[in-house]
Amino acid sequence: MAKEEKEKSRYSDEELEEFRLLIVAKLDKAKADLALLTEAFTGTNDNDISDTSPTFKVLEEGSQVLSKEENSQLAARQQKFIRDLEAALVRIQNKTYGICRVTGKLISKERLKAVPHATLSIEAKNKMTKKEPRISLPPDE
C-alpha cells in the first residue's frame, strides 16, 4: 500500500515522458510563433508603406505603430510562455512536474494537458482568486 501512495505523489516516468513530448511540441510552436511576432514587430519584412502616396502614408503609419505595439506585447507574452514551458521541462527532469506548489497534491492530467506549464491545481488556483481583494467601484451618479 505504501507503494500505491508513493505513486500517487508524483507522475510515473512514462507519464512524465508523455508530458515532456507535449511540452516540447508546444515549445517548438511557441518559438516559431515568437519568430513571426518578432519579425512583424521589428519590421524586418519589406511590406512597408514607403512606396505609397503621402495621403495614405499618414494613415498607414498610425496603424503600423499600433500594430507594432500590439506585436511587441504579444511577443513579450510569448517569451513568458516559452520560459514557463522551459521551466516545466526542468520540473520533468527533477520529477517534480505536476505537483501543485501550494497543496503538494498532483495536478490533474486534464489540466496539465490543457495548460502544460501549470504549477497550481484548480483547487489552489480557485483559493488564490478568492483571496484577491476586489475593487469596489463607486455607484454611478
N, C-alpha and C positions, 0 to 999 in steps of 0.2 A: 504493500500500500504506500509506503514511503516513496517508492519509485514513481507511482502514479502522481503523487503530489508534486514531486520534483519536475516531472514532465509538464505539469500544468503551470509551473512558474516561469517557463520560457518556451519558445518555439523550438521544434526539433531542427537539426541541421538540414534536413530535406526541406522543411518549410522555410527556413531562412534562405536557402538557395533559391527557392521559388520566388520569394520576395526580392532577392538580390537581382534576379533576372528581370523582374518587373521594374525595379528602380533603374537599372542600367538602361533599359529601353526608354523609360521616361526621361532619363538624364540625357541620352543622345538626342531625343526630340527637343528637349528644352534648350540644349546648346545650339541646335540648328535654328530654332526659333529666335534665340538671342542674337545669333549672327545676322539674321534677316532684320531684326529690330535695330541692331546697331548700324547696319548699312543704311537703313531708312533714316535713322537719327542723324548720322554723320553726313548724310548726303553724298556718299561715295558713288552712288549710281548717277548716270548722266541725264536723268529725266528731270531737268530743272526748267526754269522759265526764261532763260537767257535769250531765247530766240523768239519770244512772243512780243506782241505790241505793248507799248507803255501803259495803255488803258487797262489791260488785263494783268499786267505785271504787278501792280499795286495790290490788287485783289488776291492774286496768287501768292504773293509774298506773305500776306497776312495769314492766309490759310496754311502756307508752308511752315510758318513759325509755330502755329498752333499744333500742327501735325508733328513737328519735331519735338515739341514739349511733351505731347502725348506719348510719342515713341520713346522718349527718354524715361518717362515714368514707367512705361511698360517694360523697358529694358531693365530698370532697377528692380522691379518686382520679379522679373525672370531671373536676374542674378541671385536674388534671395532664394527663390525656388531651387535653383541649382545648388546653392550652398546647403540648403535643407536636405536635398536628396543625397548630396555627398556625405553629410553628417549621418544620414540613415545608413549608408553603406559602411561607415565606421562602426556604427552600433551593431550591424550584422556581423562584422569581423569580431567584435567584442562579445558577441552572443547576448547582447542586451537589447536587441531590436524587438519592438513590440511590447515592451514593458512600460506601463504608464509611469511617468516621472513623479506623479502626485500620489497615486494609490498603490503603486507597486504591482498592480494586477496586470494580466495580459490584456492588451487592446484587441478588440475583436478582429478577426481576419477580414470581415466585410469592410470595416473602417480602414484597415491598412491597405486593402486593395483599392479603395476609393481615394485615400489620402496616405500614400506610402511613407511620407515623411512625418506622420503624426507622432507626437510624443505624449499625448494625453488621451485617455479613454473618453468616451462620450460622457460618462458619469462625472469625471473630473472637469471636463470642459463645461458642462452644464452648471456645476457648482461655481466655477470661476465667473461665468457670465452673470450668475445671480448675485454674486458678491459685489460686482462693479456698481458704483453709485450711479443712479440715474439722474440725469439733469432735468429738473422740472422747469418748464418754460412758464413765464408769466401769462396770465389769461389775456386773450385778445381784447382790446378795448374798442 
